[in-house]
Amino acid sequence: MSSAEQQVRTVEVPGAVLAVHRPSADGGAHTREPGLFVHGLGGSAANWTALMDRLAGQVDAEAVDLPGFGRSEPPLDGNLTVNGHVRAVIGYLEASGRGPVHLFGNSLGGAVAVRLAALRPDLVRTLTLVSPALPELPPQHTAWSTALLALPGVPTLVRHLPAGLRGAEQAADDLLRLIYGDPSSLSADTRAEAVAEYRRRLEVPHAMQALIGSARGIVSAYTERGDQALWRQAEQVRAPVLLVYGLRDKLVAYRSARRACAAFADARLLVLPDSGHVAMMEHPDQVARAVRELIELADR
C-alpha cells in the first residue's frame, strides 16, 4: 500500500492542521473498529503502511502526520513538546468522533500514545506500543544524539551533507543502519524510497525545526516528575497494551521492556530478536499477528 494508494486529507485541530492518511480502496471500513497510528521522531504516517495493510481486514485504519512532520505543517504556536503532539491527536479524535480507537505509537508516537491513554481513557480501546520513548536512564550510547536535542545523526548529517545524490544516499544509509536491526536485508526499492524521502525532507523549510523541537520535547518529557511523569502515566493506563521491542534496537533498550510490563496494568510483550527500532516496518507480519490477538482478547 504505497502513498499513491492512500487518501490524504487535512483536518484542523487546536493549534495545528494535521494530514490524515487512510487506504483509498477500503470498502466496508464502517464495519470495523477504528484504529489510529502515530509515528516516531523524524517519521511520518508512511511508517505504518505495511502494518495497516496487514490489519486491513480487522481495523479501519488511519495514520496521522504529527505537526511539522510528513505533510503536516508546523504547529501554529510552535509547540513541539509531547504535550503539544498529544493535544493535536486528541483534537483529531474529538473532531472525527472516531474514539475509542485501537491506538498505535512508535518511539515518540509511543510516548504520545501513553500520555493520551492516561489522560483520555475514553478515547482508547487498546494500545500498541512499538519501542515507545519512555524515560530510560542512562540511554543507550547510540541514542545520546537524541538526548543532545536532535534526531540521531540526522541534523549533523544535514549540516555537513555534500551536495547531490551521493550525500543523500550516505545520510539515508546511516539512518537505516540506526533504526533497522538488519539493514542489509532491505531491498533496493526500500533503500531508494528512503533516499527519496530524505531528499524530500531536505527541501522542507521547517523539517529541521520539527526534528529538533520534538527531540527537545522528548528530553523535557524524560525529566518530568509527579503526575506528568510518563512512567506514572503508564501506570494509569487501563486499556489492554501490547508492547513490542526489538533486541537489535539501538535507540530504546530491551531492558525497558521489564519496567514497561510492570507499569501497565494489562500488558503483553512481543520480543523480536532480529528487529530494530521500527518493528512494524521490519517485521509487520509478526506485529500484525500479535495485534490481532490483542484486539480479539479485548473484544471478549
Secondary structure as UniProt FT lines:
FT   HELIX           3..5
FT   STRAND          6..13
FT   TURN            14..15
FT   STRAND          16..23
FT   TURN            27..28
FT   HELIX           29..31
FT   STRAND          33..38
FT   TURN            41..42
FT   HELIX           45..48
FT   HELIX           49..54
FT   TURN            55..58
FT   STRAND          59..65
FT   TURN            67..68
FT   TURN            70..71
FT   TURN            76..77
FT   HELIX           82..96
FT   STRAND          101..106
FT   HELIX           108..119
FT   HELIX           121..123
FT   STRAND          124..130
FT   HELIX           141..143
FT   HELIX           144..147
FT   TURN            148..149
FT   TURN            152..153
FT   HELIX           154..159
FT   HELIX           165..179
FT   HELIX           183..185
FT   HELIX           188..202
FT   TURN            205..206
FT   HELIX           207..222
FT   HELIX           226..228
FT   HELIX           230..236
FT   STRAND          241..246
FT   TURN            247..248
FT   TURN            254..255
FT   HELIX           256..263
FT   STRAND          267..272
FT   TURN            273..274
FT   HELIX           279..282
FT   HELIX           284..298
//
